Amino acid sequence: MASFRVKGGLKLKGEITPQGAKNEALQILCAVLLTADKITINKIPNIRDVNKLIELLSDMGVKVEKIGPESYTFQSDEIDLKYLDTEDFLKKASALRGSVMILGPLLARFGTGKLSKPGGDKIGRRRMDTHFTGFQKLGANFHYDKQREIYNIDGKNLKGAYMLLDEASVTGTANIVMAAVMAEGKTTIYNAACEPYLQQLCDMLNRMGAKISGIGSNLLNIEGVKSLTGTEHTLLPDMIEIGSFIGLAAMTQSEITIKNAQIHRLGIIPDTFRRMGITLEFRGDDIHIPAQQHYEIDTFIDGSILTVADAIWPGFTPDLLSIILVTATQAKGTVLVHQKMFESRLFFVDKLIDMGAQIILCDPHRATVIGLDRKYPLRGIRMTSPDIRAGVALLIAALSAEGISIIDNIEQIDRGYQYIDQRLNALGADIVRID
């Protein structure tokens, strides 16, 4: 188990380029199973979850070639379906939640799929019903082996269908879309997720020969086709990294420019940080955050305390609520952070309280943060990263704190942020990786 030793209180300065989007990468990588042709993908982040998925695809028979620092080619012309029955496959797939999205492509192209219960962040209940209900609407037969915790699906005769999703699940929508692109007839998906990463997947599939309309809305129409061809695709910059860097700049009074941010794809993320009092300057497609000694949280029009809550796109992404929460600890004012989707994602606030933050954990979903306005700096402590996003929030807190902090279990941070210590050290941080 590795740790970070972080010296706090340093002001950072410089330019940083966000990595390719982790959540998009997991969808796009699964889509390579839909064709026997070669697919080129650019801006693939070198992070643990993505690397594990690439390894799993390779074990399944996908030919993987690295052609540049962030570019790969994939060719799925010799997939070994027998590998799906091995304990090695089930073990590797269960360690990675994103592996669930191989099911849609496998059903579409091969008519069969098998997956053990997927892993991922321990942030609360993350049910799989949306995925499997969608597959069943397309005609797949579903069986869950409770003893081995294995999902078995027979999808040899998928046919298009109308479906109203019970929740606008991003991975669920992606999985169903990939299953439907080669199903016979027309599929209509209502209450579909419509976030930029899902739009990217649909655009890529259309370049491969799929017929998907309604992209960017919550109503998708798909005309099934017989087969798909190869293509080239470039991932968007990771919006979660962009938000993390904005929060980091504010907390550490740093002057940071985020390069090539694809601002028009960020939705309400910039405006939400502006409501936290953080100054953002758009310079072309770059975001410049000037050094701020103070930033003041906005209120609602009637003067009541601001609430920042997560919501499905185009609402505020739940992955950035941890960053909003930690950023608020040194703001002037008060904010209520409401994490609606996951009941265990706020449990890292006890570490911030130990560092001197004023936070009231109202219940598993809500926390009230009373900003210290830099009158009382946070203090360095030893803490453990519980999940990807909380881990980076704790890293931001440590970088702003007085003294030395130790963050254990940084494998969680490595799952979502590539070379984060090296990239921040290049801006003037003092982060040492301890194995």
Legacy VTK file of the C-alpha trace (Angstrom):
# vtk DataFile Version 3.0
C-alpha trace
ASCII
DATASET POLYDATA
POINTS 435 float
0.000 0.000 0.000
1.394 3.388 -1.025
0.999 6.789 0.621
1.518 10.462 -0.168
3.597 12.698 2.095
2.273 16.204 1.454
3.810 19.478 2.594
1.030 22.028 2.823
0.893 25.795 2.590
2.666 26.165 -0.760
1.259 28.341 -3.525
1.274 26.730 -6.947
1.649 28.413 -10.308
1.626 27.353 -13.933
-0.282 25.501 -16.615
-1.790 22.027 -16.426
-3.522 19.962 -19.094
-6.348 17.649 -17.993
-6.079 13.967 -18.810
-8.501 12.160 -21.073
-11.829 11.501 -19.385
-11.824 8.352 -17.233
-15.575 7.767 -17.404
-15.640 8.201 -21.167
-12.641 5.894 -21.601
-14.397 3.011 -19.839
-17.368 3.248 -22.255
-15.306 3.757 -25.411
-12.925 0.884 -24.616
-15.831 -1.547 -24.250
-17.178 -0.424 -27.637
-14.115 -1.857 -29.432
-15.751 -5.293 -28.992
-18.511 -4.292 -31.438
-16.401 -4.733 -34.580
-13.641 -6.920 -35.979
-12.050 -3.834 -37.539
-9.253 -1.801 -36.009
-10.164 1.148 -33.770
-7.749 3.916 -32.748
-8.369 5.794 -29.488
-6.442 8.906 -28.440
-6.036 10.665 -25.044
-6.367 7.442 -23.047
-5.382 8.249 -19.450
-2.730 6.102 -17.775
-4.780 5.290 -14.680
-5.459 2.081 -12.818
-9.124 1.529 -13.777
-8.467 2.138 -17.476
-5.326 -0.020 -17.504
-7.204 -2.871 -15.821
-9.928 -2.716 -18.463
-7.364 -2.716 -21.292
-5.714 -5.750 -19.666
-9.076 -7.511 -19.435
-9.836 -6.812 -23.105
-6.409 -8.161 -24.067
-7.054 -11.345 -22.092
-10.329 -11.743 -24.003
-8.393 -11.753 -27.278
-8.435 -8.083 -28.272
-5.210 -7.122 -30.041
-3.908 -4.035 -28.243
-1.081 -1.888 -29.576
0.241 1.287 -27.994
1.112 3.694 -30.825
1.828 6.823 -28.778
2.008 8.155 -25.190
-1.808 8.310 -24.976
-2.891 6.489 -28.158
-3.760 2.825 -28.737
-5.207 0.649 -31.468
-7.624 -2.181 -30.680
-8.766 -5.024 -32.928
-11.365 -7.531 -31.750
-11.255 -10.034 -34.625
-10.312 -13.072 -32.520
-12.313 -12.893 -29.283
-12.031 -15.986 -27.063
-15.520 -16.454 -25.638
-14.363 -19.493 -23.635
-12.272 -17.125 -21.528
-15.521 -15.739 -20.076
-16.005 -19.040 -18.216
-12.648 -18.895 -16.443
-12.088 -17.874 -12.853
-9.398 -15.468 -14.056
-11.963 -13.508 -16.084
-14.487 -13.447 -13.255
-11.862 -12.283 -10.758
-10.536 -9.486 -12.980
-14.001 -8.322 -14.032
-15.234 -8.213 -10.437
-12.397 -5.847 -9.483
-13.546 -3.189 -11.940
-17.018 -1.686 -12.079
-16.535 -0.399 -15.621
-16.253 -4.008 -16.826
-20.052 -4.266 -16.741
-20.138 -2.331 -20.025
-18.583 -5.206 -21.963
-21.968 -6.949 -21.703
-23.772 -4.754 -24.239
-21.143 -5.242 -26.970
-20.868 -8.987 -26.260
-24.643 -9.428 -26.550
-24.827 -7.332 -29.710
-22.054 -9.122 -31.556
-21.853 -12.606 -30.036
-25.272 -13.109 -28.392
-23.856 -14.035 -25.003
-22.402 -12.423 -21.920
-21.163 -13.348 -18.472
-19.936 -11.138 -15.675
-19.242 -11.433 -11.987
-20.550 -8.804 -9.605
-18.507 -5.679 -10.495
-16.431 -3.761 -7.983
-15.444 -0.092 -7.836
-15.780 2.647 -5.238
-17.411 1.808 -1.915
-19.663 4.858 -2.038
-23.014 3.212 -1.434
-25.475 0.965 -3.245
-25.037 1.032 -7.020
-27.671 -1.269 -8.456
-27.483 -2.990 -11.829
-31.236 -3.247 -12.541
-31.265 -0.597 -15.299
-28.688 -2.500 -17.348
-30.443 -5.829 -17.165
-33.990 -4.538 -17.540
-32.864 -2.867 -20.754
-31.278 -6.090 -22.015
-34.470 -7.994 -21.194
-36.556 -5.453 -23.130
-34.324 -6.220 -26.132
-35.104 -9.920 -25.708
-32.159 -11.175 -23.675
-32.680 -13.907 -21.082
-31.125 -13.065 -17.743
-29.968 -15.373 -14.948
-28.129 -14.491 -11.757
-26.195 -17.235 -9.983
-26.472 -16.131 -6.341
-23.962 -18.658 -5.072
-21.158 -17.534 -7.397
-22.463 -13.962 -7.828
-22.303 -14.308 -11.623
-24.576 -12.706 -14.206
-25.364 -14.921 -17.226
-27.162 -13.467 -20.253
-28.355 -15.098 -23.473
-28.937 -12.496 -26.183
-28.857 -14.457 -29.422
-31.985 -12.836 -30.896
-32.024 -9.209 -29.795
-34.850 -7.138 -31.245
-35.458 -3.418 -30.994
-37.927 -2.236 -28.354
-39.305 0.845 -26.615
-38.106 1.347 -23.065
-38.455 3.990 -20.377
-35.438 3.689 -18.094
-36.191 3.684 -14.362
-33.170 5.959 -13.857
-30.965 7.931 -16.244
-27.969 5.718 -15.529
-24.909 6.691 -17.575
-23.353 3.225 -17.670
-26.797 1.668 -18.036
-27.621 3.851 -21.034
-24.222 3.181 -22.602
-24.615 -0.559 -22.148
-28.112 -0.640 -23.632
-27.114 1.577 -26.570
-24.212 -0.739 -27.416
-26.516 -3.778 -27.212
-29.159 -2.104 -29.390
-26.994 -0.830 -32.266
-27.054 -4.274 -33.923
-30.454 -5.451 -32.650
-33.081 -6.084 -35.326
-35.451 -3.148 -35.806
-35.836 0.121 -33.929
-35.005 0.807 -30.289
-36.279 3.850 -28.416
-34.684 4.731 -25.078
-36.521 7.369 -23.018
-35.017 8.892 -19.861
-31.610 8.128 -21.333
-28.491 9.677 -19.847
-27.260 12.518 -22.045
-23.950 13.625 -20.522
-21.074 14.560 -22.859
-19.332 11.199 -22.463
-22.471 9.382 -23.595
-22.755 11.800 -26.516
-19.167 10.964 -27.423
-19.960 7.232 -27.407
-22.993 7.712 -29.664
-21.030 9.910 -32.078
-18.306 7.261 -32.261
-20.836 4.482 -32.900
-22.415 6.524 -35.692
-19.000 6.920 -37.327
-18.729 3.130 -37.133
-22.007 2.783 -39.044
-24.645 2.835 -36.299
-27.844 4.833 -36.750
-28.468 6.735 -33.505
-30.530 9.944 -33.380
-31.484 12.231 -30.501
-27.879 12.453 -29.258
-27.610 14.996 -26.450
-31.242 14.531 -25.383
-32.913 12.036 -23.056
-34.748 10.378 -25.980
-32.554 8.183 -28.181
-33.721 6.356 -31.309
-31.588 3.544 -32.699
-32.053 1.722 -35.993
-30.285 -1.640 -35.799
-27.591 -2.403 -38.372
-25.972 -5.696 -39.393
-22.371 -4.780 -38.551
-20.042 -1.945 -37.578
-16.662 -0.830 -38.907
-13.516 0.691 -37.408
-12.932 4.366 -36.602
-10.670 6.794 -34.750
-11.783 8.547 -31.577
-10.305 11.155 -29.215
-11.485 11.356 -25.600
-12.692 14.609 -24.063
-10.648 16.193 -21.251
-11.755 14.887 -17.866
-14.278 17.340 -16.414
-13.689 15.934 -12.914
-9.996 16.762 -13.143
-10.872 20.244 -14.386
-13.160 20.840 -11.408
-10.531 19.418 -9.058
-7.911 21.845 -10.367
-10.303 24.783 -9.925
-10.885 23.815 -6.296
-7.168 23.252 -5.750
-6.304 26.724 -7.079
-8.818 28.378 -4.761
-7.799 26.439 -1.650
-4.053 27.030 -2.117
-4.315 30.674 -3.326
-2.634 29.563 -6.544
-2.577 30.941 -10.067
-3.317 28.052 -12.409
-4.277 27.848 -16.068
-6.133 24.716 -17.195
-5.302 24.124 -20.856
-7.662 22.837 -23.566
-10.615 22.421 -21.211
-13.370 22.077 -23.860
-15.319 24.694 -21.920
-18.481 24.300 -24.010
-18.773 20.680 -22.786
-18.525 21.504 -19.056
-22.184 22.402 -18.480
-22.831 24.203 -15.179
-19.500 23.211 -13.601
-17.821 26.626 -14.106
-20.887 28.542 -12.864
-21.135 26.324 -9.772
-17.550 27.128 -8.795
-18.230 30.803 -9.484
-21.109 30.604 -6.982
-18.485 29.439 -4.487
-16.813 32.825 -5.055
-13.987 31.550 -7.249
-12.894 33.793 -10.112
-12.592 32.032 -13.472
-11.345 33.635 -16.669
-11.968 31.979 -20.022
-9.071 32.507 -22.412
-10.058 30.783 -25.617
-10.493 27.168 -24.517
-8.299 27.612 -21.426
-9.541 28.362 -17.893
-7.369 30.756 -15.897
-7.844 30.876 -12.114
-6.027 33.867 -10.600
-4.639 33.665 -7.063
-7.362 34.664 -4.588
-6.743 35.483 -0.948
-10.475 35.315 -0.232
-13.543 33.932 -1.963
-17.114 34.270 -0.726
-19.935 31.759 -1.170
-23.030 33.119 -2.905
-26.516 32.879 -1.391
-29.890 32.312 -2.990
-31.809 35.409 -4.099
-33.786 35.516 -0.845
-30.567 35.435 1.173
-30.876 31.818 2.274
-27.900 29.461 2.451
-26.675 28.138 -0.887
-27.282 24.444 -1.554
-25.106 22.571 -4.028
-26.655 19.234 -4.970
-25.834 16.580 -7.529
-28.195 15.751 -10.374
-28.205 13.864 -13.643
-26.750 15.775 -16.602
-27.072 18.652 -17.307
-27.155 18.996 -13.523
-24.031 19.116 -11.364
-22.028 15.901 -11.450
-21.860 13.960 -8.149
-18.143 13.307 -8.741
-17.367 16.968 -7.953
-19.359 17.362 -4.734
-16.335 16.225 -2.703
-14.317 19.026 -4.327
-17.038 21.611 -3.644
-17.160 20.498 -0.019
-13.425 20.778 0.634
-13.208 24.083 -1.249
-15.937 25.537 0.959
-13.913 24.920 4.134
-11.745 28.020 3.514
-14.391 30.189 1.836
-16.317 32.998 3.489
-19.881 31.894 4.095
-21.864 28.679 4.447
-23.027 26.041 1.984
-25.170 22.916 2.266
-23.749 20.068 0.185
-26.433 17.524 -0.726
-25.157 14.228 -2.151
-28.384 12.593 -3.332
-27.110 9.630 -5.317
-24.724 7.798 -2.970
-25.145 7.374 0.760
-21.485 6.785 1.691
-19.716 9.509 -0.241
-19.630 12.112 2.523
-18.057 9.919 5.169
-14.593 11.371 4.511
-15.604 14.656 6.193
-14.453 13.344 9.573
-10.882 13.695 8.266
-11.548 17.329 7.308
-13.010 17.961 10.760
-9.833 16.482 12.293
-7.891 18.999 10.172
-9.896 21.854 11.717
-12.739 22.315 9.219
-16.163 23.351 10.511
-18.561 20.816 9.021
-21.836 19.432 10.309
-22.643 16.015 8.839
-26.430 16.221 8.928
-27.020 12.668 7.645
-25.378 10.304 5.109
-26.447 12.599 2.261
-26.035 16.166 3.577
-23.245 18.216 5.112
-23.225 21.874 6.090
-19.854 23.578 5.655
-19.108 26.783 7.559
-16.220 28.476 5.802
-13.214 29.560 7.855
-12.300 32.408 5.453
-8.621 31.499 6.017
-8.757 32.800 9.590
-7.859 29.304 10.802
-5.824 27.219 8.343
-6.345 23.476 8.202
-3.629 21.416 9.891
-1.812 18.413 8.504
-2.801 14.947 9.771
-2.572 11.289 8.734
-5.625 10.052 6.838
-6.819 7.361 4.433
-8.342 7.803 0.986
-11.727 5.985 0.918
-12.491 6.452 -2.802
-11.205 8.273 -5.890
-12.969 11.611 -5.471
-12.702 11.835 -1.680
-9.017 10.973 -2.036
-8.364 13.983 -4.254
-10.451 16.194 -1.959
-8.207 15.137 0.933
-5.138 15.807 -1.217
-6.407 19.340 -1.890
-7.008 19.819 1.835
-3.477 18.590 2.617
-1.927 20.941 0.034
-3.685 23.894 1.673
-2.987 22.865 5.273
-0.224 23.894 7.648
2.416 21.231 8.186
2.791 17.705 6.845
-0.027 15.323 5.945
0.175 11.615 5.132
-2.521 10.164 2.866
-2.699 6.371 2.872
-4.381 4.066 0.325
-3.527 6.350 -2.580
-4.190 3.439 -4.935
-7.723 4.850 -4.877
-6.459 8.185 -6.226
-4.346 6.400 -8.848
-7.519 4.735 -10.142
-8.741 8.085 -11.471
-5.850 10.578 -11.735
-2.708 9.929 -13.775
0.663 11.035 -12.382
-1.174 13.449 -10.067
1.836 13.878 -7.768
4.256 14.568 -10.638
1.897 16.971 -12.385
1.197 18.995 -9.235
4.861 18.986 -8.216
5.602 20.595 -11.588
3.401 23.506 -10.423
5.303 23.866 -7.143
3.655 21.313 -4.855
5.675 19.085 -2.511
4.175 15.601 -2.750
6.328 12.526 -2.101
5.074 9.033 -2.978
5.965 6.512 -0.265
5.741 2.806 -1.153
LINES 1 436
435 0 1 2 3 4 5 6 7 8 9 10 11 12 13 14 15 16 17 18 19 20 21 22 23 24 25 26 27 28 29 30 31 32 33 34 35 36 37 38 39 40 41 42 43 44 45 46 47 48 49 50 51 52 53 54 55 56 57 58 59 60 61 62 63 64 65 66 67 68 69 70 71 72 73 74 75 76 77 78 79 80 81 82 83 84 85 86 87 88 89 90 91 92 93 94 95 96 97 98 99 100 101 102 103 104 105 106 107 108 109 110 111 112 113 114 115 116 117 118 119 120 121 122 123 124 125 126 127 128 129 130 131 132 133 134 135 136 137 138 139 140 141 142 143 144 145 146 147 148 149 150 151 152 153 154 155 156 157 158 159 160 161 162 163 164 165 166 167 168 169 170 171 172 173 174 175 176 177 178 179 180 181 182 183 184 185 186 187 188 189 190 191 192 193 194 195 196 197 198 199 200 201 202 203 204 205 206 207 208 209 210 211 212 213 214 215 216 217 218 219 220 221 222 223 224 225 226 227 228 229 230 231 232 233 234 235 236 237 238 239 240 241 242 243 244 245 246 247 248 249 250 251 252 253 254 255 256 257 258 259 260 261 262 263 264 265 266 267 268 269 270 271 272 273 274 275 276 277 278 279 280 281 282 283 284 285 286 287 288 289 290 291 292 293 294 295 296 297 298 299 300 301 302 303 304 305 306 307 308 309 310 311 312 313 314 315 316 317 318 319 320 321 322 323 324 325 326 327 328 329 330 331 332 333 334 335 336 337 338 339 340 341 342 343 344 345 346 347 348 349 350 351 352 353 354 355 356 357 358 359 360 361 362 363 364 365 366 367 368 369 370 371 372 373 374 375 376 377 378 379 380 381 382 383 384 385 386 387 388 389 390 391 392 393 394 395 396 397 398 399 400 401 402 403 404 405 406 407 408 409 410 411 412 413 414 415 416 417 418 419 420 421 422 423 424 425 426 427 428 429 430 431 432 433 434
